[in-house]
Amino acid sequence: MSRTKTRTPKPAPTPALPVRRVQPTHPDFLTEAQTAAYHAALLADLPQTRIQDWTPAPGGGAHHTHPNGTRIQHLPGTDIPFTALTPCPNGATHGTPVATRTQYDNAVQAANQCTRLHGQPRTLTLAQAATTAADTQQLNGNDIATGLTHRATDTEQPKEHPQP
């Protein structure tokens, strides 16, 4: 009688968990950029946020995104310390320098009322379509006939490109 040993398979090694990088939220870990941005925002009377909501940015600044979607960047040492990056309904982001609450509110309002296409086709609302229709001109039958007659009598031939 031969004996065979039955081996129990070893469990597969557990994969290492990914390292998650989390912004420190404990007051002991506040950066100078966060403190400067928060203090400058208080002085400028910008919408209030928590000091931990300011994220340090490369180059010494900090940024924060408000609930309305506007991202405020703090640029220390400049004449206008903040830039409001406000998304508009047409898909673009409007960058506006702001130094006061009034300028911030005006930047948000201007971006929300933007009607420029910014190079992208879009669907117009009924009010925008009515405004656009009032700006266009109607062509009558005489204008079309005149244009077709002029096209038919045009005898100018395209010229060839000179050969090198």
Secondary structure, DSSP 8 states (H G I E B T S, - for coil): -------------------------SGGG--HHHHHHHHHHHHHT-----GGG-EE-TTS-EEEE-TTS-EEEE-TTSSS-EEEEEE-TTS-EEEEEESSHHHHHHHHHHHHT----TTS-----HHHHHHHHHHS----HHHHHHHHHHHHH-----------
